[in-house]
Amino acid sequence: MGNASAALEIISAASSQRAELAAIPVERLGDEFFHLHNGIAGEVLQKFATYHLCIAIVGDIAAHSAASKALHDFVVECNRGSAVWFVRNLEELNDRLHRTP
């Protein structure tokens, strides 16, 4: 799901199920998603915001985050909000969902 059209497919499927959040495994994104300079992450995440669908990126991104201070800062900022979360696993996502009002 490293582009806007793939994001729209997921958004469409989630909307048809009246989902409020889409959980996307890190493996579905591809390495390019995590290189912020190319704009892919911004474009994809903007699609989710436009359609009012929250997104959780599920999986270990430690290597990507360690290689890029900009990505690390982006992840920290996203995790402060309620629209985009980066979580290590489904257990962490479940914990996050249960503490969110």
TITOR-577498 format. One record per atom (N, C-alpha, C): residue number from 1; chain; x, y, z. Coordinates in steps of 0.1 Angstrom, whole numbers, plus 5000, padded with zeros to 4 digits. Layout:
// residues N
NUM:A:X:Y:Z
...
This chain:
// residues 101
1:A:5008:4988:5000
1:A:5000:5000:5000
1:A:5009:5012:5000
2:A:5018:5013:4991
2:A:5027:5024:4991
2:A:5023:5036:4982
3:A:5010:5037:4979
3:A:5005:5048:4971
3:A:4991:5052:4974
4:A:4987:5063:4969
4:A:4973:5068:4972
4:A:4962:5059:4966
5:A:4964:5053:4955
5:A:4953:5045:4949
5:A:4951:5032:4958
6:A:4962:5026:4963
6:A:4960:5015:4972
6:A:4954:5019:4985
7:A:4957:5031:4990
7:A:4951:5037:5002
7:A:4936:5038:5000
8:A:4932:5043:4988
8:A:4918:5045:4985
8:A:4910:5032:4985
9:A:4917:5021:4980
9:A:4910:5008:4980
9:A:4907:5003:4994
10:A:4917:5006:5003
10:A:4915:5002:5017
10:A:4904:5011:5024
11:A:4905:5023:5021
11:A:4895:5032:5026
11:A:4881:5028:5021
12:A:4879:5025:5009
12:A:4866:5020:5003
12:A:4862:5008:5010
13:A:4870:4998:5012
13:A:4867:4986:5019
13:A:4863:4988:5033
14:A:4870:4997:5040
14:A:4867:5000:5054
14:A:4854:5007:5055
15:A:4852:5017:5046
15:A:4839:5024:5046
15:A:4827:5015:5044
16:A:4829:5006:5035
16:A:4817:4997:5033
16:A:4814:4988:5045
17:A:4823:4987:5054
17:A:4821:4980:5067
17:A:4818:4989:5078
18:A:4817:5002:5075
18:A:4815:5013:5085
18:A:4826:5013:5096
19:A:4838:5009:5092
19:A:4850:5009:5101
19:A:4854:5023:5104
20:A:4859:5025:5116
20:A:4864:5038:5120
20:A:4879:5039:5120
21:A:4885:5027:5119
21:A:4900:5026:5119
21:A:4904:5014:5110
22:A:4915:5016:5103
22:A:4921:5006:5095
22:A:4935:5003:5101
23:A:4937:4990:5104
23:A:4950:4986:5109
23:A:4958:4980:5097
24:A:4969:4986:5094
24:A:4977:4982:5082
24:A:4991:4976:5087
25:A:4994:4963:5084
25:A:5007:4958:5087
25:A:5018:4965:5080
26:A:5029:4968:5088
26:A:5041:4975:5082
26:A:5045:4968:5069
27:A:5044:4955:5068
27:A:5049:4948:5056
27:A:5041:4952:5043
28:A:5029:4957:5045
28:A:5021:4961:5033
28:A:5025:4975:5028
29:A:5033:4982:5035
29:A:5037:4996:5031
29:A:5049:4997:5022
30:A:5058:4989:5024
30:A:5071:4990:5017
30:A:5080:5000:5022
31:A:5093:4998:5020
31:A:5103:5007:5026
31:A:5102:5022:5021
32:A:5097:5024:5009
32:A:5096:5038:5004
32:A:5086:5046:5012
33:A:5076:5040:5018
33:A:5067:5047:5027
33:A:5074:5055:5038
34:A:5085:5049:5043
34:A:5092:5054:5055
34:A:5103:5064:5051
35:A:5104:5067:5039
35:A:5114:5078:5034
35:A:5105:5090:5032
36:A:5104:5099:5042
36:A:5095:5110:5042
36:A:5097:5120:5031
37:A:5110:5121:5026
37:A:5113:5131:5016
37:A:5106:5128:5003
38:A:5101:5116:5000
38:A:5095:5113:4988
38:A:5080:5116:4988
39:A:5074:5119:5000
39:A:5060:5123:5001
39:A:5050:5112:5001
40:A:5054:5100:5000
40:A:5044:5089:4999
40:A:5036:5088:5012
41:A:5043:5088:5023
41:A:5035:5087:5036
41:A:5025:5099:5037
42:A:5030:5111:5034
42:A:5021:5122:5035
42:A:5008:5121:5026
43:A:5011:5116:5014
43:A:5000:5114:5005
43:A:4990:5104:5009
44:A:4995:5092:5014
44:A:4987:5081:5018
44:A:4979:5085:5031
45:A:4986:5091:5041
45:A:4979:5095:5053
45:A:4969:5106:5051
46:A:4972:5115:5042
46:A:4962:5125:5039
46:A:4949:5119:5033
47:A:4950:5109:5026
47:A:4938:5102:5020
47:A:4929:5097:5032
48:A:4936:5091:5042
48:A:4928:5086:5053
48:A:4922:5098:5061
49:A:4929:5108:5062
49:A:4923:5120:5069
49:A:4912:5126:5062
50:A:4913:5127:5049
50:A:4902:5133:5040
50:A:4889:5125:5042
51:A:4890:5112:5043
51:A:4879:5103:5044
51:A:4875:5100:5058
52:A:4881:5107:5068
52:A:4878:5106:5082
52:A:4879:5091:5087
53:A:4890:5085:5083
53:A:4893:5071:5087
53:A:4906:5071:5094
54:A:4906:5067:5107
54:A:4918:5066:5114
54:A:4926:5054:5109
55:A:4940:5055:5111
55:A:4948:5044:5106
55:A:4959:5041:5117
56:A:4961:5028:5118
56:A:4971:5023:5127
56:A:4981:5015:5119
57:A:4994:5019:5119
57:A:5004:5012:5112
57:A:5010:5002:5123
58:A:5008:4989:5120
58:A:5011:4979:5130
58:A:5024:4971:5126
59:A:5034:4972:5135
59:A:5046:4964:5132
59:A:5058:4972:5137
60:A:5070:4966:5136
60:A:5082:4971:5141
60:A:5088:4980:5130
61:A:5089:4993:5133
61:A:5096:5002:5124
61:A:5109:5008:5130
62:A:5114:5001:5140
62:A:5125:5006:5148
62:A:5137:5009:5138
63:A:5140:5001:5129
63:A:5151:5003:5120
63:A:5149:5015:5111
64:A:5137:5017:5106
64:A:5134:5029:5098
64:A:5135:5042:5107
65:A:5129:5041:5119
65:A:5129:5052:5128
65:A:5143:5056:5133
66:A:5152:5046:5135
66:A:5165:5049:5140
66:A:5174:5055:5128
67:A:5170:5052:5116
67:A:5178:5058:5105
67:A:5173:5072:5101
68:A:5162:5076:5106
68:A:5157:5090:5103
68:A:5151:5097:5114
69:A:5158:5108:5119
69:A:5153:5116:5129
69:A:5139:5122:5125
70:A:5138:5126:5113
70:A:5125:5131:5108
70:A:5114:5121:5110
71:A:5116:5109:5106
71:A:5106:5098:5108
71:A:5103:5096:5122
72:A:5114:5095:5130
72:A:5112:5093:5145
72:A:5103:5104:5150
73:A:5106:5117:5147
73:A:5098:5128:5152
73:A:5083:5128:5146
74:A:5082:5123:5134
74:A:5069:5122:5128
74:A:5060:5112:5135
75:A:5066:5100:5138
75:A:5059:5090:5146
75:A:5055:5094:5159
76:A:5064:5101:5166
76:A:5061:5106:5180
76:A:5049:5116:5179
77:A:5049:5125:5169
77:A:5038:5135:5168
77:A:5025:5128:5164
78:A:5026:5118:5155
78:A:5013:5111:5151
78:A:5007:5104:5163
79:A:5016:5097:5171
79:A:5011:5090:5183
79:A:5005:5099:5194
80:A:5007:5111:5193
80:A:5001:5121:5202
80:A:4987:5123:5199
81:A:4983:5121:5186
81:A:4970:5124:5181
81:A:4961:5112:5182
82:A:4950:5113:5174
82:A:4940:5102:5174
82:A:4937:5097:5160
83:A:4944:5102:5150
83:A:4941:5099:5136
83:A:4951:5089:5130
84:A:4963:5089:5134
84:A:4974:5081:5129
84:A:4982:5076:5141
85:A:4983:5063:5142
85:A:4991:5056:5152
85:A:5001:5047:5146
86:A:5013:5046:5152
86:A:5023:5036:5149
86:A:5024:5028:5161
87:A:5020:5015:5160
87:A:5021:5006:5172
87:A:5029:4994:5168
88:A:5035:4988:5178
88:A:5044:4976:5175
88:A:5037:4963:5172
89:A:5025:4962:5178
89:A:5017:4949:5176
89:A:5003:4951:5179
90:A:4995:4941:5176
90:A:4980:4942:5179
90:A:4977:4944:5193
91:A:4985:4939:5202
91:A:4982:4941:5217
91:A:4984:4955:5220
92:A:4994:4962:5215
92:A:4996:4976:5217
92:A:4984:4984:5211
93:A:4980:4980:5200
93:A:4968:4987:5194
93:A:4956:4985:5202
94:A:4953:4973:5207
94:A:4942:4970:5216
94:A:4943:4979:5229
95:A:4954:4980:5235
95:A:4956:4988:5246
95:A:4953:5003:5243
96:A:4958:5007:5232
96:A:4956:5021:5228
96:A:4941:5024:5225
97:A:4934:5014:5219
97:A:4920:5016:5217
97:A:4912:5017:5229
98:A:4916:5009:5239
98:A:4908:5009:5252
98:A:4911:5021:5261
99:A:4921:5028:5259
99:A:4924:5040:5267
99:A:4920:5053:5260
100:A:4915:5051:5247
100:A:4911:5063:5240
100:A:4896:5065:5242
101:A:4892:5078:5246
101:A:4878:5081:5248
101:A:4870:5080:5235
